[in-house]
Amino acid sequence: MSIDSKELEVRRKKLLFRGGHRGTKENDILIGRFMDAHLASMSEEQLERFEILMNDVPDADFFKWATGKESAPDEYDTDVLHMIQELSNAR
């Protein structure tokens, strides 16, 4: 089921705030670059996967996965994480 564009925009704004306030400067910078490049064009499904990364994954784990220092568990190893890795030069 698809949601309307207003609701998607609200989700994007929440992610913009959450992504810029992760707790570590390194993650804030990395996620900020990702959001600048992709947030406006992400599908509803991609937004959902990004929300899971932002809400469920601790900063230290996220940074290791995003920079390619460690492999992410299968449930988090998604197209969205790969897009972040590309911006961090991990891929």
C-alpha positions in Angstrom: 0.0 0.0 0.0 1.4 3.4 -1.0 1.2 6.4 1.2 0.6 9.9 -0.1 3.3 12.4 -0.9 2.6 14.6 2.2 3.3 11.7 4.5 6.5 10.8 2.6 7.6 14.4 3.0 7.0 14.3 6.7 9.0 11.1 6.9 11.8 12.7 5.0 11.9 15.7 7.3 12.0 13.4 10.4 14.9 11.4 8.8 16.7 14.6 7.9 16.6 15.6 11.6 17.4 12.2 12.9 20.2 11.6 10.5 21.9 14.9 11.4 21.8 14.1 15.1 23.2 10.6 15.4 25.6 11.4 18.3 28.9 11.1 16.5 30.3 13.8 14.2 31.6 11.1 11.8 28.1 9.6 11.3 26.5 13.0 11.1 28.8 13.9 8.2 28.4 10.6 6.4 24.6 10.5 6.8 24.4 14.2 5.9 26.2 13.5 2.6 23.9 10.6 1.9 20.8 12.5 2.6 21.9 15.5 0.5 22.5 13.1 -2.4 19.5 10.7 -2.1 16.8 11.5 0.5 14.6 13.5 -1.9 14.5 10.7 -4.5 14.2 7.6 -2.3 11.2 5.4 -2.7 8.9 4.6 0.1 10.6 1.2 0.6 14.0 2.8 0.7 12.8 5.3 3.2 11.6 2.4 5.4 15.0 0.7 5.1 16.8 4.0 6.0 14.5 4.5 9.0 15.4 1.1 10.3 19.1 1.9 10.0 18.6 5.3 11.8 16.3 3.9 14.5 17.6 0.4 15.2 21.4 0.4 14.7 23.8 1.8 17.3 26.3 4.5 16.0 29.4 2.3 16.3 27.9 -0.6 14.3 26.5 1.8 11.7 29.8 3.5 11.2 31.7 0.1 10.8 29.2 -1.1 8.3 29.0 2.2 6.4 32.7 2.4 6.0 33.2 -1.2 5.2 35.2 -2.0 8.3 32.8 -4.8 9.1 30.0 -6.6 7.1 26.5 -5.8 8.1 24.1 -8.6 9.1 21.9 -9.7 6.2 18.8 -7.9 7.6 20.7 -4.5 7.3 22.7 -5.3 4.2 20.3 -3.4 1.8 20.5 -1.2 -1.2 20.3 1.8 1.2 23.4 0.7 3.1 25.2 0.1 -0.2 24.3 3.7 -1.3 25.8 5.0 1.9 28.9 2.8 1.5 29.4 4.2 -2.0 29.5 7.7 -0.6 32.0 6.7 2.1 34.2 5.0 -0.5 33.7 1.6 1.2 32.6 0.0 -2.1 
